């Protein structure tokens, strides 16, 4: 995991004693907005979505946490309630680290503190960009930007194009860009007709990245 790469073998062995394994089922809630910040979580297998409810009561996905990534760190470090919800998108295997243990380890290992702070900076920037896009951009621009961002994070080159290595439903896309499922379906259909994207065994394939960039904000 990237946030632990600065630690020595001896430090990793010490850290391992504090990490608790956790198995969760699809749709299981890890924490809800307003819960006390008891744990830092890390994903080993599966995906977890970080969500908030809009003023209209619609779920908006702020982030999809993939294997190798932590979540819940902002609240744990600052000591305020979790600012969003964390829900398993599929059966997942996690590790969790108690807040008191994390703070003790950060004090002992400056390289871990630096790594966690760097990760938080990237996470906050991404969340800010996502919320700004939802507030200001049209749906097709938001969807294009989302697909490009996901491809940048996790994708595979195929003869058909750049395959995003996440199986996303139209519901997932709608929640990530703050729109309805019906609008998400229409937007994806339009992108397919324009030859910008395709679907391959449940995966989205970007056929024309430059075309998507012209649509994205």
Backbone torsions as a table, in degrees:
resi	resn	phi	psi	omega
1	UNK	NA	136.9	-171.0
2	UNK	-58.9	-38.1	-175.5
3	UNK	-69.9	-13.8	179.5
4	UNK	-102.2	2.6	-172.3
5	UNK	-68.0	-20.7	-180.0
6	UNK	-84.6	-2.4	-176.7
7	UNK	-88.2	147.9	176.0
8	UNK	-77.6	168.9	178.7
9	UNK	-60.1	-39.8	179.3
10	UNK	-65.6	-41.7	178.9
11	UNK	-66.9	-37.4	177.6
12	UNK	-64.0	-38.7	178.4
13	UNK	-64.7	-38.9	177.5
14	UNK	-66.9	-41.8	179.3
15	UNK	-61.9	-39.4	-174.9
16	UNK	-57.6	-31.4	-178.1
17	UNK	-65.4	-21.8	-176.9
18	UNK	-95.2	-13.0	-174.8
19	UNK	-85.0	128.6	-179.8
20	UNK	-107.4	127.1	177.5
21	UNK	-73.6	149.9	-178.0
22	UNK	-149.0	126.7	175.3
23	UNK	-103.1	131.4	179.7
24	UNK	-129.3	153.2	179.8
25	UNK	-96.7	160.0	176.1
26	UNK	-54.3	134.5	179.8
27	UNK	75.4	2.5	176.8
28	UNK	-71.3	137.2	-178.4
29	UNK	-90.1	123.6	177.3
30	UNK	-81.9	-43.9	171.7
31	UNK	-157.9	158.6	179.0
32	UNK	-114.6	156.1	177.3
33	UNK	-54.8	128.4	-179.7
34	UNK	98.6	-12.9	177.7
35	UNK	-68.2	151.5	176.3
36	UNK	-65.3	145.4	-174.4
37	UNK	-82.4	80.1	-173.3
38	UNK	-88.0	-27.6	-170.5
39	UNK	-137.0	143.7	162.2
40	UNK	-95.8	131.1	-178.0
41	UNK	-110.1	150.6	175.0
42	UNK	-135.0	137.7	-176.6
43	UNK	-92.0	124.9	173.2
44	UNK	-96.0	-42.5	-177.9
45	UNK	-147.7	141.5	-178.7
46	UNK	94.2	-169.3	-178.6
47	UNK	-137.1	147.5	177.5
48	UNK	-127.1	135.1	177.7
49	UNK	-103.0	140.1	175.7
50	UNK	-103.4	122.3	-170.5
51	UNK	-132.2	159.5	169.4
52	UNK	-138.1	160.5	174.7
53	UNK	-96.4	134.9	175.9
54	UNK	-74.9	173.0	178.1
55	UNK	-62.0	-25.5	178.4
56	UNK	-85.3	1.2	179.0
57	UNK	86.6	8.2	179.0
58	UNK	-86.7	142.1	176.7
59	UNK	-77.2	131.2	176.5
60	UNK	-118.7	122.7	177.1
61	UNK	-81.5	115.9	178.3
62	UNK	-81.6	-28.8	-173.3
63	UNK	-165.2	148.3	169.7
64	UNK	-111.5	118.2	-178.0
65	UNK	-91.6	125.0	-174.9
66	UNK	-104.3	169.9	177.3
67	UNK	-54.5	136.6	-178.9
68	UNK	94.8	-5.6	-175.8
69	UNK	-111.5	147.4	175.7
70	UNK	-94.6	164.8	170.9
71	UNK	-151.3	156.5	-177.4
72	UNK	89.5	5.1	-171.7
73	UNK	-70.1	-37.3	-176.6
74	UNK	-59.6	-50.6	-178.8
75	UNK	-64.7	-40.8	-177.8
76	UNK	-64.0	-43.0	-178.4
77	UNK	-70.5	-41.0	-176.4
78	UNK	-84.2	-20.3	178.3
79	UNK	81.5	17.2	176.0
80	UNK	-106.3	163.7	-176.9
81	UNK	-58.0	152.9	176.5
82	UNK	-54.5	129.2	-176.0
83	UNK	-85.1	-1.1	-177.5
84	UNK	-152.2	-178.2	178.7
85	UNK	-103.8	149.3	175.2
86	UNK	-124.3	121.7	-174.7
87	UNK	-133.6	133.7	177.8
88	UNK	-67.9	127.7	177.3
89	UNK	-82.9	-17.0	179.1
90	UNK	-159.8	171.0	174.5
91	UNK	-54.5	133.5	-172.4
92	UNK	-142.0	155.8	174.9
93	UNK	-116.5	125.7	-174.4
94	UNK	-125.2	166.9	163.6
95	UNK	-120.5	148.2	174.9
96	UNK	-133.8	150.7	-176.1
97	UNK	-132.1	122.4	-177.7
98	UNK	-62.9	146.3	-176.6
99	UNK	-56.4	-46.0	-178.5
100	UNK	-61.2	-40.3	179.0
101	UNK	-68.1	-40.3	178.8
102	UNK	-61.3	-46.7	-178.9
103	UNK	-62.1	-37.4	178.5
104	UNK	-66.0	-42.2	-179.1
105	UNK	-69.1	-37.8	178.3
106	UNK	-63.9	-34.2	178.2
107	UNK	-70.5	-33.5	-178.7
108	UNK	-80.9	-34.6	-172.0
109	UNK	-119.7	93.2	-179.4
110	UNK	-58.1	-32.6	-179.9
111	UNK	-65.0	-34.1	177.6
112	UNK	-68.9	-41.0	177.1
113	UNK	-60.4	-45.7	179.6
114	UNK	-62.0	-41.3	-179.5
115	UNK	-66.0	-44.2	-179.8
116	UNK	-64.4	-42.3	179.4
117	UNK	-64.4	-39.3	177.0
118	UNK	-63.7	-41.1	177.7
119	UNK	-63.3	-42.2	-179.5
120	UNK	-63.4	-39.4	178.2
121	UNK	-60.0	-44.2	178.1
122	UNK	-64.6	-42.1	-178.2
123	UNK	-64.0	-44.0	-179.7
124	UNK	-66.6	-38.1	177.4
125	UNK	-63.6	-44.0	179.5
126	UNK	-62.8	-41.9	179.6
127	UNK	-64.7	-39.7	178.8
128	UNK	-62.9	-44.1	179.6
129	UNK	-64.0	-39.1	179.3
130	UNK	-63.8	-47.1	-178.9
131	UNK	-66.3	-37.1	177.7
132	UNK	-64.8	-40.2	179.3
133	UNK	-64.1	-43.6	179.4
134	UNK	-60.9	-37.6	-176.0
135	UNK	-77.1	-32.9	-166.8
136	UNK	-113.9	-26.3	-169.9
137	UNK	-101.3	156.2	175.4
138	UNK	-71.9	160.8	-172.5
139	UNK	-59.5	-45.9	-176.8
140	UNK	-62.6	-33.2	177.8
141	UNK	-70.2	-38.4	179.9
142	UNK	-67.1	-41.1	179.4
143	UNK	-65.7	-43.5	178.8
144	UNK	-60.0	-44.9	179.9
145	UNK	-64.0	-39.8	179.1
146	UNK	-62.3	-47.8	-178.1
147	UNK	-62.4	-40.6	178.6
148	UNK	-65.1	-39.7	179.7
149	UNK	-65.7	-43.9	179.6
150	UNK	-65.0	-38.7	178.0
151	UNK	-64.2	-35.2	178.7
152	UNK	-66.1	-34.9	-177.5
153	UNK	-80.4	-42.7	-175.0
154	UNK	-154.2	106.6	-178.5
155	UNK	-156.2	164.2	179.3
156	UNK	-133.5	135.3	176.8
157	UNK	-76.2	129.3	177.8
158	UNK	-129.1	167.0	176.9
159	UNK	-59.5	-26.4	-179.3
160	UNK	-84.8	-18.5	-178.8
161	UNK	146.5	-158.0	-176.7
162	UNK	-93.4	109.0	-176.5
163	UNK	-88.8	123.5	175.2
164	UNK	-74.5	123.2	-172.5
165	UNK	-86.0	44.6	172.8
166	UNK	-137.3	132.7	174.8
167	UNK	-84.8	108.3	-176.2
168	UNK	-111.1	131.6	173.2
169	UNK	-85.3	167.0	175.0
170	UNK	-62.7	-31.2	176.2
171	UNK	-63.7	-44.6	178.3
172	UNK	-58.2	-46.9	-178.7
173	UNK	-62.8	-43.1	179.3
174	UNK	-59.2	-44.1	-178.3
175	UNK	-69.3	-29.9	-178.3
176	UNK	-78.8	-21.3	-179.9
177	UNK	-113.9	2.9	175.2
178	UNK	71.7	49.5	178.9
179	UNK	-140.1	-174.4	179.1
180	UNK	-88.9	161.4	177.7
181	UNK	-62.4	-40.5	-179.2
182	UNK	-60.2	-43.7	178.9
183	UNK	-66.8	-37.5	177.0
184	UNK	-61.5	-43.2	179.2
185	UNK	-62.5	-45.8	-179.6
186	UNK	-63.6	-40.7	-178.4
187	UNK	-66.2	-45.9	178.9
188	UNK	-64.1	-37.9	177.3
189	UNK	-62.4	-40.4	179.0
190	UNK	-65.3	-41.1	178.9
191	UNK	-64.8	-35.1	176.9
192	UNK	-67.4	-44.1	-179.6
193	UNK	-61.7	-32.6	179.0
194	UNK	-79.9	-2.9	178.7
195	UNK	77.3	16.1	-177.4
196	UNK	-84.2	-35.0	-179.5
197	UNK	-137.2	166.3	174.2
198	UNK	-146.7	171.0	175.6
199	UNK	-120.1	139.2	-175.4
200	UNK	-139.3	103.8	178.6
201	UNK	52.8	43.5	177.3
202	UNK	88.5	-4.9	178.4
203	UNK	-103.4	148.8	175.0
204	UNK	-89.8	131.2	179.3
205	UNK	-115.1	124.6	177.1
206	UNK	-86.4	112.7	-177.6
207	UNK	-89.8	-26.2	-175.8
208	UNK	-138.2	82.8	-178.2
209	UNK	-59.4	-39.3	-179.9
210	UNK	-64.8	-39.0	176.5
211	UNK	-62.1	-40.1	177.4
212	UNK	-66.3	-39.4	-179.3
213	UNK	-63.1	-32.8	178.1
214	UNK	-67.9	-27.2	177.5
215	UNK	-83.6	-32.6	-173.5
216	UNK	-71.1	153.0	178.4
217	UNK	-67.4	NA	NA
